[in-house]
Every structure is written in C-alpha cells, then in structure tokens.
Amino acid sequence: MTPSLIAAFLWAVTANVLGMLPSRDNHWFRAYVLIAVGIPILGWVTWQNGPWIGLLVLAAGMSVLRWPVRYLWAWLRRGGRARQDEK
C-alpha cells in the first residue's frame, strides 16, 4: 500500500472518529478542517495511484462529508446565488 493511501485511510478513520464526538456547531468546523486536509491528500493519491483510485477516494470522502456536498450541490443548482433567507 502506498503512503498516500495510508494517509487517506488515516483521514477516513479520523473523520469517522470526529463525527462520533459531540459538537456545538454540528461539526461544521471539523468538516472545514477535514476538507482542507483532504484535498491535498486526494491530489497525492491521484498522483501516486492514478485517476481511478483518486475517484474512489473522492467518493469515499464525499460519503463521509455528505452534508457539505449536499449544500455545495444546492448552491450550484441555484447558480451560485445566496438563499433568500440569507440576505
């Protein structure tokens, strides 16, 4: 197993442990930190193992961070505009 896949595995284990701990902000701060750490790991995995393994790791990360992905998808569907109640 390559070092990048080991790092991705450790990221996934850390994300799951952090998800089990209680949080006052519904885990959003932890999600931002995991995204900031996960993007370089994803690039490293893709560079070392190829695009197909990179896509698998991306899918695994998206399954862990499903709420930020849902909000990003909704924002993109609105055309990048803010929600009406955020004005």
FENKA-V288105 format. One record per run of one state. SS is the DSSP state (H for helix, E for strand, L for the rest). FROM is the first residue (numbers start at 1). TO is the last residue. If there is no record, write none. Layout:
SS_FROM_TO, SS_FROM_TO
This chain:
L_1_2, H_3_20, L_21_27, H_28_49, L_50_50, H_51_64, L_65_65, H_66_77, L_78_83, H_84_86, L_87_87
